[in-house]
């Protein structure tokens, strides 16, 4: 099942919105639109103010080879708006909801769960989960385990490199609050993935944006991937085959970089069947 990853935050007037950074300056024209503002943290803006910002032009400037005119017209969406046109129950496309810096937004977990209930998005035993929660905060995942235990949770980790002892510590924390762990790709060595599997935890490395990474981590038995290049991941799954014991079977070009082909900056996660 495919999932779209969304970062959820809250506006000054209490609206749940989808936005990656806690600060608006990198991805919007907030400074131009509101030159008199002294603080450009998202939590200090109302929804009406956020709706006035351009949310896509930056991508066309940074990635001209993948630019689209339509990106220059994008605006920040509320979580409710996203649920209206990507309703997992009707579309079959699941949602990865990452709670971005939840310590900034008291009881945001309760508000997200309430919105899912309002939209009648419930988990069923017969289908794969519609909603997965992600966070770097064990405390936030703990609250979600009490509010909506039927939706799986993933603890994200920040370190590029980690000792076996620290990894075991992360797994112990994960066991208490989540069903899976999301390490940076650099950390996804087979012995680390194997240790997680022995504890019954699934492993979704992030951000996996190269085809050689997909090949290697599939060989290492990763359970899924978080990527900025959904079209690459879809192509990989369309042609993937079981890899044998020999590294040579992965192909001579395993370490070659492919051209960047992504057409947007959204994250999509795809689980192994």
NUSEVEX-226068 format. One record per residue (C-alpha): residue number from 1; residue in three letters; chain; x, y, z. Coordinates in Angstrom, 3 decimals, padded with zeros to 6 digits. Layout:
    nr   rest   kette          x          y          z
   NUM    ALA       A          X          Y          Z
...
! end
This chain:
    nr   rest   kette          x          y          z
     1    UNK       A    000.000    000.000    000.000
     2    UNK       A    001.221    003.503   -000.832
     3    UNK       A    001.225    006.350    001.675
     4    UNK       A    001.618    010.104    001.347
     5    UNK       A    003.641    011.667    004.143
     6    UNK       A    002.357    014.930    005.610
     7    UNK       A    003.852    017.145    008.305
     8    UNK       A    001.125    018.472    010.575
     9    UNK       A    001.358    021.693    012.594
    10    UNK       A   -001.093    024.199    014.094
    11    UNK       A   -001.741    027.854    013.329
    12    UNK       A   -002.052    030.705    015.784
    13    UNK       A   -005.843    030.453    015.542
    14    UNK       A   -005.937    026.709    016.106
    15    UNK       A   -006.134    025.254    012.579
    16    UNK       A   -004.252    022.069    011.645
    17    UNK       A   -002.131    022.692    008.549
    18    UNK       A    000.300    020.709    006.428
    19    UNK       A    003.759    022.273    006.289
    20    UNK       A    007.269    020.878    006.594
    21    UNK       A    009.319    023.540    008.393
    22    UNK       A    008.389    025.158    011.689
    23    UNK       A    009.684    028.415    010.181
    24    UNK       A    008.133    029.897    007.026
    25    UNK       A    011.117    031.647    005.467
    26    UNK       A    012.705    028.783    003.515
    27    UNK       A    009.586    027.616    001.689
    28    UNK       A    007.400    030.716    001.331
    29    UNK       A    007.508    034.430    000.559
    30    UNK       A    006.520    035.265    004.148
    31    UNK       A    009.097    038.021    004.522
    32    UNK       A    007.831    039.750    001.364
    33    UNK       A    004.170    039.268    002.233
    34    UNK       A    004.574    040.355    005.864
    35    UNK       A    007.691    042.557    006.061
    36    UNK       A    006.730    043.951    009.463
    37    UNK       A    006.602    040.573    011.187
    38    UNK       A    009.337    040.008    013.735
    39    UNK       A    008.896    036.251    014.031
    40    UNK       A    008.271    033.907    011.110
    41    UNK       A    007.510    030.748    013.035
    42    UNK       A    004.397    029.101    011.598
    43    UNK       A    002.701    028.935    014.999
    44    UNK       A    002.616    032.747    015.092
    45    UNK       A    000.550    033.036    011.890
    46    UNK       A   -003.203    032.670    011.456
    47    UNK       A   -004.641    030.463    008.737
    48    UNK       A   -005.794    033.532    006.809
    49    UNK       A   -002.234    034.857    006.821
    50    UNK       A   -000.794    031.527    005.719
    51    UNK       A   -003.254    031.347    002.828
    52    UNK       A   -001.753    034.557    001.432
    53    UNK       A    001.693    032.994    001.063
    54    UNK       A    003.180    031.460   -002.044
    55    UNK       A    004.154    027.904   -001.187
    56    UNK       A    005.564    026.584   -004.480
    57    UNK       A    007.709    029.147   -006.264
    58    UNK       A    010.787    028.211   -004.225
    59    UNK       A    010.811    024.748   -005.810
    60    UNK       A    010.874    026.127   -009.346
    61    UNK       A    013.802    028.351   -008.429
    62    UNK       A    015.804    025.623   -006.717
    63    UNK       A    015.009    022.856   -009.210
    64    UNK       A    014.505    024.516   -012.617
    65    UNK       A    014.868    021.199   -014.417
    66    UNK       A    011.743    019.941   -012.630
    67    UNK       A    009.833    023.222   -012.506
    68    UNK       A    006.134    023.484   -013.340
    69    UNK       A    004.053    026.608   -013.752
    70    UNK       A    001.391    025.136   -011.473
    71    UNK       A    003.833    024.989   -008.568
    72    UNK       A    003.944    028.787   -008.457
    73    UNK       A    000.243    028.829   -007.584
    74    UNK       A    000.386    026.508   -004.577
    75    UNK       A   -000.864    027.534   -001.155
    76    UNK       A   -000.664    025.959    002.286
    77    UNK       A   -003.454    023.442    002.912
    78    UNK       A   -005.240    022.504    006.078
    79    UNK       A   -005.216    018.864    007.090
    80    UNK       A   -008.993    018.822    006.632
    81    UNK       A   -008.591    019.983    003.016
    82    UNK       A   -006.102    017.213    002.332
    83    UNK       A   -008.413    014.609    003.854
    84    UNK       A   -011.205    015.815    001.571
    85    UNK       A   -009.379    014.896   -001.626
    86    UNK       A   -007.051    012.147   -000.367
    87    UNK       A   -009.537    010.276    001.799
    88    UNK       A   -007.780    006.937    002.426
    89    UNK       A   -011.069    005.069    002.721
    90    UNK       A   -012.187    006.090   -000.774
    91    UNK       A   -008.867    006.397   -002.595
    92    UNK       A   -006.966    003.456   -001.120
    93    UNK       A   -003.974    005.757   -000.577
    94    UNK       A   -002.894    005.862    003.041
    95    UNK       A   -001.503    008.827    004.970
    96    UNK       A    001.654    009.076    007.015
    97    UNK       A    000.953    011.882    009.481
    98    UNK       A    004.123    013.249    011.022
    99    UNK       A    003.665    015.386    014.089
   100    UNK       A    006.194    018.121    013.470
   101    UNK       A    007.706    019.401    016.734
   102    UNK       A    004.609    018.405    018.753
   103    UNK       A    006.018    020.035    021.895
   104    UNK       A    005.103    023.359    020.269
   105    UNK       A    001.422    022.469    020.064
   106    UNK       A   -000.245    021.279    023.239
   107    UNK       A   -002.802    018.487    022.667
   108    UNK       A   -002.258    018.449    018.897
   109    UNK       A   -002.509    014.654    019.001
   110    UNK       A   -006.035    014.901    020.395
   111    UNK       A   -007.044    017.367    017.685
   112    UNK       A   -005.694    015.193    014.861
   113    UNK       A   -007.493    012.110    016.153
   114    UNK       A   -010.713    014.099    016.536
   115    UNK       A   -010.458    015.278    012.915
   116    UNK       A   -009.934    011.709    011.674
   117    UNK       A   -013.045    010.660    013.574
   118    UNK       A   -014.993    013.592    012.139
   119    UNK       A   -013.957    012.484    008.641
   120    UNK       A   -014.962    008.909    009.550
   121    UNK       A   -011.543    007.477    008.827
   122    UNK       A   -011.418    004.349    010.954
   123    UNK       A   -009.122    001.349    010.825
   124    UNK       A   -010.510   -002.098    010.058
   125    UNK       A   -009.025   -005.534    010.642
   126    UNK       A   -009.648   -006.494    007.024
   127    UNK       A   -007.503   -003.736    005.476
   128    UNK       A   -004.034   -002.337    005.893
   129    UNK       A   -003.978    000.756    008.095
   130    UNK       A   -005.226    003.956    006.517
   131    UNK       A   -003.221    006.135    008.894
   132    UNK       A    000.297    005.783    010.272
   133    UNK       A    001.726    008.279    012.718
   134    UNK       A    005.366    009.394    012.733
   135    UNK       A    007.284    011.501    015.193
   136    UNK       A    010.715    012.076    016.666
   137    UNK       A    008.919    012.448    020.005
   138    UNK       A    008.320    009.261    022.039
   139    UNK       A    005.988    011.261    024.305
   140    UNK       A    003.818    012.262    021.362
   141    UNK       A    003.642    008.678    020.102
   142    UNK       A    002.728    007.539    023.593
   143    UNK       A   -000.224    009.927    023.611
   144    UNK       A   -001.298    008.665    020.182
   145    UNK       A   -001.116    005.065    021.397
   146    UNK       A   -003.761    005.960    023.963
   147    UNK       A   -005.924    008.120    021.695
   148    UNK       A   -005.878    005.921    018.575
   149    UNK       A   -004.105    002.622    019.311
   150    UNK       A   -005.391    000.970    016.139
   151    UNK       A   -003.213    003.164    013.876
   152    UNK       A    000.463    002.085    013.852
   153    UNK       A    003.148    004.488    015.039
   154    UNK       A    006.746    004.949    013.899
   155    UNK       A    009.529    006.487    015.966
   156    UNK       A    011.872    008.542    013.780
   157    UNK       A    015.559    008.864    014.643
   158    UNK       A    017.901    011.699    013.671
   159    UNK       A    021.428    010.288    013.872
   160    UNK       A    023.448    009.574    010.709
   161    UNK       A    025.531    007.033    012.589
   162    UNK       A    024.797    005.146    015.768
   163    UNK       A    026.558    002.600    017.977
   164    UNK       A    025.014   -000.853    018.529
   165    UNK       A    024.397    000.090    022.166
   166    UNK       A    022.503    003.255    021.241
   167    UNK       A    020.518    001.333    018.615
   168    UNK       A    019.426   -001.189    021.226
   169    UNK       A    018.327    001.732    023.385
   170    UNK       A    016.264    003.172    020.547
   171    UNK       A    014.628   -000.204    019.978
   172    UNK       A    013.698   -000.428    023.652
   173    UNK       A    012.068    003.003    023.480
   174    UNK       A    010.321    002.095    020.221
   175    UNK       A    008.861   -001.055    021.753
   176    UNK       A    007.120    001.060    024.380
   177    UNK       A    005.449    003.570    022.049
   178    UNK       A    005.461    002.323    018.440
   179    UNK       A    005.260   -000.613    016.060
   180    UNK       A    008.185    000.461    013.906
   181    UNK       A    011.288    002.606    013.681
   182    UNK       A    012.316    005.062    010.959
   183    UNK       A    016.095    005.530    010.873
   184    UNK       A    018.088    007.623    008.446
   185    UNK       A    019.236    005.491    005.560
   186    UNK       A    022.848    005.533    006.752
   187    UNK       A    021.823    003.611    009.870
   188    UNK       A    019.899    000.860    008.084
   189    UNK       A    022.578   -001.804    008.201
   190    UNK       A    021.301   -005.407    008.009
   191    UNK       A    022.326   -006.193    011.590
   192    UNK       A    020.345   -003.187    012.830
   193    UNK       A    017.293   -004.084    010.750
   194    UNK       A    017.607   -007.677    011.944
   195    UNK       A    017.700   -006.574    015.587
   196    UNK       A    014.497   -004.577    015.064
   197    UNK       A    012.787   -007.522    013.371
   198    UNK       A    013.692   -009.802    016.267
   199    UNK       A    011.697   -007.464    018.503
   200    UNK       A    008.744   -007.549    016.102
   201    UNK       A    009.340   -004.002    014.847
   202    UNK       A    009.203   -002.952    011.201
   203    UNK       A    011.828   -000.632    009.699
   204    UNK       A    011.185    002.224    007.242
   205    UNK       A    014.446    004.023    006.363
   206    UNK       A    014.288    007.667    005.271
   207    UNK       A    014.965    009.615    003.016
   208    UNK       A    015.715    007.041    000.307
   209    UNK       A    016.092    008.974   -002.948
   210    UNK       A    018.507    006.824   -004.996
   211    UNK       A    017.780    003.590   -006.829
   212    UNK       A    020.925    001.945   -005.454
   213    UNK       A    019.645    002.610   -001.935
   214    UNK       A    016.394    000.809   -002.730
   215    UNK       A    018.289   -002.183   -004.057
   216    UNK       A    020.584   -002.397   -001.079
   217    UNK       A    017.925   -001.897    001.598
   218    UNK       A    015.623   -004.413   -000.078
   219    UNK       A    018.496   -006.843    000.157
   220    UNK       A    018.837   -005.870    003.816
   221    UNK       A    015.093   -006.650    004.315
   222    UNK       A    013.797   -003.145    004.994
   223    UNK       A    010.006   -003.205    005.276
   224    UNK       A    009.362   -000.003    003.356
   225    UNK       A    010.835    003.346    002.394
   226    UNK       A    010.219    007.040    002.942
   227    UNK       A    011.226    008.962   -000.165
   228    UNK       A    010.994    012.295   -001.972
   229    UNK       A    010.888    010.420   -005.294
   230    UNK       A    007.650    008.430   -005.437
   231    UNK       A    007.929    007.795   -009.177
   232    UNK       A    011.317    006.125   -008.666
   233    UNK       A    009.925    003.947   -005.893
   234    UNK       A    006.882    002.965   -007.951
   235    UNK       A    009.142    001.997   -010.859
   236    UNK       A    011.321   -000.036   -008.521
   237    UNK       A    008.370   -002.022   -007.209
   238    UNK       A    007.091   -002.644   -010.725
   239    UNK       A    010.316   -004.398   -011.686
   240    UNK       A    011.712   -005.659   -008.393
   241    UNK       A    012.687   -009.308   -008.090
   242    UNK       A    014.016   -011.390   -005.256
   243    UNK       A    017.731   -010.817   -004.754
   244    UNK       A    020.032   -013.711   -004.039
   245    UNK       A    023.027   -014.000   -001.766
   246    UNK       A    025.523   -012.564   -004.227
   247    UNK       A    026.108   -008.818   -004.355
   248    UNK       A    026.869   -009.302   -008.034
   249    UNK       A    023.253   -010.206   -008.648
   250    UNK       A    022.295   -006.648   -007.784
   251    UNK       A    023.858   -005.431   -011.018
   252    UNK       A    027.044   -003.733   -012.078
   253    UNK       A    025.504   -000.263   -011.960
   254    UNK       A    024.275   -000.478   -008.382
   255    UNK       A    026.301    002.539   -007.235
   256    UNK       A    025.573    004.709   -010.235
   257    UNK       A    023.499    007.811   -009.660
   258    UNK       A    020.356    008.171   -011.717
   259    UNK       A    018.998    011.454   -012.974
   260    UNK       A    016.657    013.252   -010.638
   261    UNK       A    013.189    012.563   -011.992
   262    UNK       A    010.942    013.654   -009.149
   263    UNK       A    008.250    016.179   -010.111
   264    UNK       A    007.297    017.313   -006.640
   265    UNK       A    008.624    017.598   -003.125
   266    UNK       A    006.036    015.418   -001.434
   267    UNK       A    007.089    012.306    000.450
   268    UNK       A    005.544    008.977   -000.388
   269    UNK       A    006.049    005.738    001.447
   270    UNK       A    005.410    002.313   -000.042
   271    UNK       A    005.202   -000.858    001.991
   272    UNK       A    006.488   -004.194    000.803
   273    UNK       A    003.735   -006.657    000.042
! end
